[in-house]
Amino acid sequence: MDFRQLLNHWPGIFQNIPTVLFSRVADRTGKGIRTAPRDALLGSHSNGNSGAIFGFHRGMDTLGAAIGPTASFGFTTLLPE
């Protein structure tokens, strides 16, 4: 579990302005630290076809976002306890 995932839940638990502000700033900072190196790594392996690389990455991200909740629902339905 990374730092961003922990901070995402703070505004719901600690409902005051400084905590919400801190958690949002830390969340955006964590995203910026993670996104730039990933994009640089994808771009360095594109061999002139960066559209296909970034499109494939986006497609797999979307597919994972669809399959994850579906699998979770399936497992909780089949294995209720």
N, CA, C and O atoms as a printed pandas DataFrame, in Angstrom:
     atom_number atom_name residue_name chain_id  residue_number  x_coord  y_coord  z_coord
0              1         N          MET        A               1    0.864   -1.174    0.000
1              2        CA          MET        A               1    0.000    0.000    0.000
2              3         C          MET        A               1    0.906    1.232    0.000
3              4         O          MET        A               1    1.793    1.362    0.844
4              5         N          ASP        A               2    0.677    2.110   -0.933
5              6        CA          ASP        A               2    1.539    3.285   -0.963
6              7         C          ASP        A               2    0.911    4.461   -0.215
7              8         O          ASP        A               2   -0.246    4.414    0.200
8              9         N          PHE        A               3    1.691    5.489   -0.062
9             10        CA          PHE        A               3    1.319    6.655    0.733
10            11         C          PHE        A               3    0.048    7.325    0.214
11            12         O          PHE        A               3   -0.779    7.794    0.997
12            13         N          ARG        A               4   -0.100    7.367   -1.115
13            14        CA          ARG        A               4   -1.286    7.985   -1.711
14            15         C          ARG        A               4   -2.562    7.267   -1.310
15            16         O          ARG        A               4   -3.577    7.901   -1.023
16            17         N          GLN        A               5   -2.507    5.942   -1.290
17            18        CA          GLN        A               5   -3.696    5.173   -0.942
18            19         C          GLN        A               5   -4.113    5.432    0.502
19            20         O          GLN        A               5   -5.305    5.468    0.806
20            21         N          LEU        A               6   -3.159    5.607    1.372
21            22        CA          LEU        A               6   -3.485    5.925    2.761
22            23         C          LEU        A               6   -4.127    7.301    2.874
23            24         O          LEU        A               6   -5.102    7.478    3.605
24            25         N          LEU        A               7   -3.585    8.267    2.156
25            26        CA          LEU        A               7   -4.073    9.644    2.270
26            27         C          LEU        A               7   -5.436    9.858    1.609
27            28         O          LEU        A               7   -6.138   10.809    1.953
28            29         N          ASN        A               8   -5.820    9.004    0.679
29            30        CA          ASN        A               8   -7.112    9.168    0.020
30            31         C          ASN        A               8   -8.286    9.057    0.983
31            32         O          ASN        A               8   -9.345    9.630    0.725
32            33         N          HIS        A               9   -8.126    8.343    2.072
33            34        CA          HIS        A               9   -9.222    8.122    3.006
34            35         C          HIS        A               9   -9.276    9.146    4.135
35            36         O          HIS        A               9  -10.257    9.185    4.877
36            37         N          TRP        A              10   -8.271    9.954    4.276
37            38        CA          TRP        A              10   -8.231   10.926    5.375
38            39         C          TRP        A              10   -9.387   11.914    5.378
39            40         O          TRP        A              10   -9.943   12.162    6.448
40            41         N          PRO        A              11   -9.789   12.500    4.235
41            42        CA          PRO        A              11  -10.887   13.480    4.298
42            43         C          PRO        A              11  -12.188   12.894    4.831
43            44         O          PRO        A              11  -12.982   13.622    5.427
44            45         N          GLY        A              12  -12.424   11.621    4.637
45            46        CA          GLY        A              12  -13.625   11.007    5.171
46            47         C          GLY        A              12  -13.529   10.716    6.653
47            48         O          GLY        A              12  -14.546   10.663    7.345
48            49         N          ILE        A              13  -12.313   10.526    7.149
49            50        CA          ILE        A              13  -12.112   10.197    8.564
50            51         C          ILE        A              13  -11.914   11.460    9.399
51            52         O          ILE        A              13  -12.580   11.655   10.415
52            53         N          PHE        A              14  -10.999   12.306    8.961
53            54        CA          PHE        A              14  -10.689   13.553    9.680
54            55         C          PHE        A              14  -11.254   14.712    8.862
55            56         O          PHE        A              14  -10.658   15.110    7.861
56            57         N          GLN        A              15  -12.371   15.241    9.269
57            58        CA          GLN        A              15  -13.059   16.224    8.447
58            59         C          GLN        A              15  -12.771   17.644    8.909
59            60         O          GLN        A              15  -13.659   18.338    9.405
60            61         N          ASN        A              16  -11.533   18.067    8.745
61            62        CA          ASN        A              16  -11.218   19.466    8.986
62            63         C          ASN        A              16  -10.358   19.974    7.831
63            64         O          ASN        A              16   -9.746   19.187    7.110
64            65         N          ILE        A              17  -10.318   21.271    7.665
65            66        CA          ILE        A              17   -9.697   21.886    6.477
66            67         C          ILE        A              17   -8.220   21.541    6.327
67            68         O          ILE        A              17   -7.821   21.151    5.229
68            69         N          PRO        A              18   -7.378   21.657    7.359
69            70        CA          PRO        A              18   -5.955   21.348    7.145
70            71         C          PRO        A              18   -5.710   19.889    6.729
71            72         O          PRO        A              18   -4.831   19.625    5.909
72            73         N          THR        A              19   -6.462   18.960    7.274
73            74        CA          THR        A              19   -6.272   17.558    6.905
74            75         C          THR        A              19   -6.682   17.309    5.459
75            76         O          THR        A              19   -5.986   16.603    4.729
76            77         N          VAL        A              20   -7.792   17.875    5.046
77            78        CA          VAL        A              20   -8.240   17.712    3.664
78            79         C          VAL        A              20   -7.238   18.359    2.707
79            80         O          VAL        A              20   -6.899   17.775    1.678
80            81         N          LEU        A              21   -6.771   19.546    3.038
81            82        CA          LEU        A              21   -5.790   20.235    2.198
82            83         C          LEU        A              21   -4.507   19.430    2.089
83            84         O          LEU        A              21   -3.979   19.244    0.993
84            85         N          PHE        A              22   -3.998   18.946    3.229
85            86        CA          PHE        A              22   -2.767   18.156    3.224
86            87         C          PHE        A              22   -2.937   16.883    2.401
87            88         O          PHE        A              22   -2.060   16.532    1.612
88            89         N          SER        A              23   -4.061   16.192    2.582
89            90        CA          SER        A              23   -4.248   14.933    1.865
90            91         C          SER        A              23   -4.365   15.155    0.359
91            92         O          SER        A              23   -3.864   14.346   -0.421
92            93         N          ARG        A              24   -5.013   16.227   -0.057
93            94        CA          ARG        A              24   -5.139   16.500   -1.501
94            95         C          ARG        A              24   -3.795   16.895   -2.117
95            96         O          ARG        A              24   -3.465   16.454   -3.218
96            97         N          VAL        A              25   -3.027   17.716   -1.417
97            98        CA          VAL        A              25   -1.708   18.109   -1.932
98            99         C          VAL        A              25   -0.791   16.892   -2.016
99           100         O          VAL        A              25   -0.084   16.714   -3.008
100          101         N          ALA        A              26   -0.802   16.058   -0.980
101          102        CA          ALA        A              26    0.029   14.850   -0.995
102          103         C          ALA        A              26   -0.422   13.882   -2.090
103          104         O          ALA        A              26    0.410   13.229   -2.718
104          105         N          ASP        A              27   -1.710   13.787   -2.317
105          106        CA          ASP        A              27   -2.248   12.921   -3.361
106          107         C          ASP        A              27   -1.770   13.364   -4.738
107          108         O          ASP        A              27   -1.308   12.540   -5.528
108          109         N          ARG        A              28   -1.873   14.635   -5.028
109          110        CA          ARG        A              28   -1.431   15.161   -6.327
110          111         C          ARG        A              28    0.081   15.039   -6.491
111          112         O          ARG        A              28    0.562   14.739   -7.584
112          113         N          THR        A              29    0.831   15.268   -5.419
113          114        CA          THR        A              29    2.287   15.136   -5.483
114          115         C          THR        A              29    2.667   13.689   -5.772
115          116         O          THR        A              29    3.547   13.430   -6.592
116          117         N          GLY        A              30    2.012   12.751   -5.105
117          118        CA          GLY        A              30    2.292   11.336   -5.340
118          119         C          GLY        A              30    1.984   10.921   -6.761
119          120         O          GLY        A              30    2.714   10.123   -7.349
120          121         N          LYS        A              31    0.923   11.449   -7.313
121          122        CA          LYS        A              31    0.578   11.124   -8.699
122          123         C          LYS        A              31    1.628   11.679   -9.659
123          124         O          LYS        A              31    2.009   11.013  -10.622
124          125         N          GLY        A              32    2.092   12.894   -9.398
125          126        CA          GLY        A              32    3.119   13.495  -10.259
126          127         C          GLY        A              32    4.430   12.745  -10.200
127          128         O          GLY        A              32    5.116   12.610  -11.213
128          129         N          ILE        A              33    4.789   12.253   -9.022
129          130        CA          ILE        A              33    6.035   11.503   -8.865
130          131         C          ILE        A              33    5.949   10.164   -9.590
131          132         O          ILE        A              33    6.953    9.683  -10.115
132          133         N          ARG        A              34    4.781    9.566   -9.626
133          134        CA          ARG        A              34    4.621    8.265  -10.256
134          135         C          ARG        A              34    4.441    8.365  -11.773
135          136         O          ARG        A              34    4.955    7.519  -12.506
136          137         N          THR        A              35    3.728    9.375  -12.252
137          138        CA          THR        A              35    3.343    9.440  -13.664
138          139         C          THR        A              35    4.495    9.784  -14.595
139          140         O          THR        A              35    4.639    9.159  -15.646
140          141         N          ALA        A              36    5.313   10.756  -14.236
141          142        CA          ALA        A              36    6.391   11.191  -15.135
142          143         C          ALA        A              36    7.399   10.076  -15.434
143          144         O          ALA        A              36    7.732    9.875  -16.602
144          145         N          PRO        A              37    7.899    9.343  -14.434
145          146        CA          PRO        A              37    8.833    8.256  -14.775
146          147         C          PRO        A              37    8.187    7.149  -15.605
147          148         O          PRO        A              37    8.839    6.562  -16.468
148          149         N          ARG        A              38    6.916    6.863  -15.350
149          150        CA          ARG        A              38    6.236    5.837  -16.136
150          151         C          ARG        A              38    6.132    6.268  -17.600
151          152         O          ARG        A              38    6.383    5.472  -18.505
152          153         N          ASP        A              39    5.766    7.517  -17.826
153          154        CA          ASP        A              39    5.661    8.018  -19.198
154          155         C          ASP        A              39    7.019    8.040  -19.889
155          156         O          ASP        A              39    7.117    7.736  -21.078
156          157         N          ALA        A              40    8.065    8.398  -19.148
157          158        CA          ALA        A              40    9.409    8.399  -19.729
158          159         C          ALA        A              40    9.842    6.980  -20.096
159          160         O          ALA        A              40   10.463    6.769  -21.138
160          161         N          LEU        A              41    9.518    6.021  -19.252
161          162        CA          LEU        A              41    9.869    4.633  -19.535
162          163         C          LEU        A              41    9.114    4.118  -20.756
163          164         O          LEU        A              41    9.698    3.450  -21.610
164          165         N          LEU        A              42    7.834    4.420  -20.843
165          166        CA          LEU        A              42    7.060    4.009  -22.022
166          167         C          LEU        A              42    7.582    4.680  -23.283
167          168         O          LEU        A              42    7.688    4.038  -24.329
168          169         N          GLY        A              43    7.908    5.963  -23.194
169          170        CA          GLY        A              43    8.413    6.691  -24.352
170          171         C          GLY        A              43    9.763    6.187  -24.825
171          172         O          GLY        A              43   10.045    6.195  -26.023
172          173         N          SER        A              44   10.608    5.744  -23.884
173          174        CA          SER        A              44   11.937    5.272  -24.276
174          175         C          SER        A              44   11.880    3.934  -25.007
175          176         O          SER        A              44   12.817    3.596  -25.730
176          177         N          HIS        A              45   10.823    3.177  -24.841
177          178        CA          HIS        A              45   10.690    1.887  -25.513
178          179         C          HIS        A              45    9.730    1.934  -26.698
179          180         O          HIS        A              45    9.336    0.889  -27.214
180          181         N          SER        A              46    9.352    3.127  -27.131
181          182        CA          SER        A              46    8.344    3.225  -28.190
182          183         C          SER        A              46    8.906    3.028  -29.590
183          184         O          SER        A              46    8.159    2.647  -30.491
184          185         N          ASN        A              47   10.188    3.273  -29.804
185          186        CA          ASN        A              47   10.823    3.124  -31.124
186          187         C          ASN        A              47   10.069    3.872  -32.221
187          188         O          ASN        A              47    9.861    3.339  -33.311
188          189         N          GLY        A              48    9.664    5.098  -31.932
189          190        CA          GLY        A              48    8.997    5.924  -32.918
190          191         C          GLY        A              48    7.504    5.686  -33.044
191          192         O          GLY        A              48    6.846    6.331  -33.860
192          193         N          ASN        A              49    6.965    4.789  -32.267
193          194        CA          ASN        A              49    5.540    4.478  -32.338
194          195         C          ASN        A              49    4.907    4.723  -30.972
195          196         O          ASN        A              49    4.290    3.834  -30.385
196          197         N          SER        A              50    5.074    5.937  -30.486
197          198        CA          SER        A              50    4.617    6.231  -29.117
198          199         C          SER        A              50    3.100    6.204  -28.994
199          200         O          SER        A              50    2.582    5.918  -27.915
200          201         N          GLY        A              51    2.378    6.492  -30.067
201          202        CA          GLY        A              51    0.915    6.458  -30.008
202          203         C          GLY        A              51    0.395    5.072  -29.679
203          204         O          GLY        A              51   -0.541    4.923  -28.893
204          205         N          ALA        A              52    0.998    4.066  -30.276
205          206        CA          ALA        A              52    0.570    2.692  -30.016
206          207         C          ALA        A              52    0.911    2.277  -28.591
207          208         O          ALA        A              52    0.123    1.596  -27.935
208          209         N          ILE        A              53    2.071    2.682  -28.114
209          210        CA          ILE        A              53    2.494    2.315  -26.759
210          211         C          ILE        A              53    1.576    2.948  -25.724
211          212         O          ILE        A              53    1.081    2.265  -24.827
212          213         N          PHE        A              54    1.349    4.245  -25.845
213          214        CA          PHE        A              54    0.502    4.920  -24.869
214          215         C          PHE        A              54   -0.966    4.490  -25.010
215          216         O          PHE        A              54   -1.687    4.433  -24.014
216          217         N          GLY        A              55   -1.406    4.191  -26.222
217          218        CA          GLY        A              55   -2.759    3.689  -26.428
218          219         C          GLY        A              55   -2.948    2.319  -25.799
219          220         O          GLY        A              55   -3.981    2.047  -25.187
220          221         N          PHE        A              56   -1.949    1.457  -25.951
221          222        CA          PHE        A              56   -2.013    0.127  -25.338
222          223         C          PHE        A              56   -2.035    0.251  -23.817
223          224         O          PHE        A              56   -2.796   -0.444  -23.144
224          225         N          HIS        A              57   -1.203    1.136  -23.281
225          226        CA          HIS        A              57   -1.175    1.348  -21.827
226          227         C          HIS        A              57   -2.532    1.833  -21.324
227          228         O          HIS        A              57   -3.039    1.350  -20.312
228          229         N          ARG        A              58   -3.103    2.774  -22.029
229          230        CA          ARG        A              58   -4.412    3.301  -21.634
230          231         C          ARG        A              58   -5.502    2.223  -21.738
231          232         O          ARG        A              58   -6.377    2.126  -20.878
232          233         N          GLY        A              59   -5.432    1.432  -22.788
233          234        CA          GLY        A              59   -6.408    0.352  -22.958
234          235         C          GLY        A              59   -6.318   -0.693  -21.859
235          236         O          GLY        A              59   -7.342   -1.152  -21.352
236          237         N          MET        A              60   -5.101   -1.073  -21.488
237          238        CA          MET        A              60   -4.928   -2.053  -20.417
238          239         C          MET        A              60   -5.355   -1.479  -19.071
239          240         O          MET        A              60   -5.884   -2.200  -18.224
240          241         N          ASP        A              61   -5.127   -0.193  -18.875
241          242        CA          ASP        A              61   -5.565    0.465  -17.644
242          243         C          ASP        A              61   -7.094    0.442  -17.554
243          244         O          ASP        A              61   -7.650    0.153  -16.495
244          245         N          THR        A              62   -7.762    0.742  -18.648
245          246        CA          THR        A              62   -9.219    0.730  -18.686
246          247         C          THR        A              62   -9.757   -0.691  -18.518
247          248         O          THR        A              62  -10.749   -0.903  -17.820
248          249         N          LEU        A              63   -9.111   -1.651  -19.151
249          250        CA          LEU        A              63   -9.531   -3.048  -19.024
250          251         C          LEU        A              63   -9.400   -3.516  -17.570
251          252         O          LEU        A              63  -10.286   -4.197  -17.054
252          253         N          GLY        A              64   -8.311   -3.157  -16.923
253          254        CA          GLY        A              64   -8.131   -3.518  -15.522
254          255         C          GLY        A              64   -9.162   -2.864  -14.624
255          256         O          GLY        A              64   -9.611   -3.459  -13.644
256          257         N          ALA        A              65   -9.537   -1.632  -14.960
257          258        CA          ALA        A              65  -10.554   -0.934  -14.175
258          259         C          ALA        A              65  -11.921   -1.594  -14.340
259          260         O          ALA        A              65  -12.757   -1.504  -13.441
260          261         N          ALA        A              66  -12.160   -2.251  -15.462
261          262        CA          ALA        A              66  -13.433   -2.942  -15.672
262          263         C          ALA        A              66  -13.411   -4.351  -15.092
263          264         O          ALA        A              66  -14.396   -4.793  -14.501
264          265         N          ILE        A              67  -12.305   -5.053  -15.256
265          266        CA          ILE        A              67  -12.219   -6.437  -14.800
266          267         C          ILE        A              67  -12.096   -6.519  -13.279
267          268         O          ILE        A              67  -12.648   -7.436  -12.669
268          269         N          GLY        A              68  -11.391   -5.589  -12.662
269          270        CA          GLY        A              68  -11.184   -5.633  -11.219
270          271         C          GLY        A              68  -12.474   -5.661  -10.416
271          272         O          GLY        A              68  -12.673   -6.589   -9.631
272          273         N          PRO        A              69  -13.359   -4.681  -10.579
273          274        CA          PRO        A              69  -14.620   -4.716   -9.836
274          275         C          PRO        A              69  -15.510   -5.903  -10.214
275          276         O          PRO        A              69  -16.219   -6.445   -9.366
276          277         N          THR        A              70  -15.471   -6.301  -11.477
277          278        CA          THR        A              70  -16.272   -7.450  -11.904
278          279         C          THR        A              70  -15.786   -8.726  -11.214
279          280         O          THR        A              70  -16.593   -9.522  -10.734
280          281         N          ALA        A              71  -14.472   -8.916  -11.166
281          282        CA          ALA        A              71  -13.912  -10.083  -10.480
282          283         C          ALA        A              71  -14.202  -10.022   -8.988
283          284         O          ALA        A              71  -14.521  -11.040   -8.374
284          285         N          SER        A              72  -14.094   -8.853   -8.411
285          286        CA          SER        A              72  -14.385   -8.696   -6.990
286          287         C          SER        A              72  -15.837   -9.049   -6.685
287          288         O          SER        A              72  -16.117   -9.749   -5.712
288          289         N          PHE        A              73  -16.752   -8.572   -7.506
289          290        CA          PHE        A              73  -18.164   -8.896   -7.330
290          291         C          PHE        A              73  -18.391  -10.404   -7.474
291          292         O          PHE        A              73  -19.135  -11.008   -6.702
292          293         N          GLY        A              74  -17.744  -10.992   -8.465
293          294        CA          GLY        A              74  -17.888  -12.430   -8.674
294          295         C          GLY        A              74  -17.375  -13.247   -7.494
295          296         O          GLY        A              74  -18.023  -14.201   -7.065
296          297         N          PHE        A              75  -16.218  -12.872   -6.974
297          298        CA          PHE        A              75  -15.660  -13.602   -5.832
298          299         C          PHE        A              75  -16.516  -13.440   -4.585
299          300         O          PHE        A              75  -16.719  -14.403   -3.846
300          301         N          THR        A              76  -17.017  -12.241   -4.344
301          302        CA          THR        A              76  -17.843  -12.045   -3.152
302          303         C          THR        A              76  -19.208  -12.717   -3.294
303          304         O          THR        A              76  -19.829  -13.072   -2.292
304          305         N          THR        A              77  -19.676  -12.893   -4.517
305          306        CA          THR        A              77  -20.930  -13.616   -4.730
306          307         C          THR        A              77  -20.741  -15.121   -4.544
307          308         O          THR        A              77  -21.567  -15.790   -3.922
308          309         N          LEU        A              78  -19.662  -15.633   -5.082
309          310        CA          LEU        A              78  -19.403  -17.068   -5.007
310          311         C          LEU        A              78  -18.911  -17.498   -3.629
311          312         O          LEU        A              78  -19.235  -18.591   -3.166
312          313         N          LEU        A              79  -18.139  -16.652   -2.982
313          314        CA          LEU        A              79  -17.553  -16.967   -1.674
314          315         C          LEU        A              79  -18.028  -15.947   -0.649
315          316         O          LEU        A              79  -17.263  -15.053   -0.288
316          317         N          PRO        A              80  -19.260  -16.047   -0.170
317          318        CA          PRO        A              80  -19.807  -14.994    0.681
318          319         C          PRO        A              80  -19.148  -14.857    2.049
319          320         O          PRO        A              80  -19.273  -13.813    2.689
320          321         N          GLU        A              81  -18.452  -15.887    2.503
321          322        CA          GLU        A              81  -17.845  -15.776    3.832
322          323         C          GLU        A              81  -16.360  -15.699    3.748
323          324         O          GLU        A              81  -15.688  -15.602    4.774
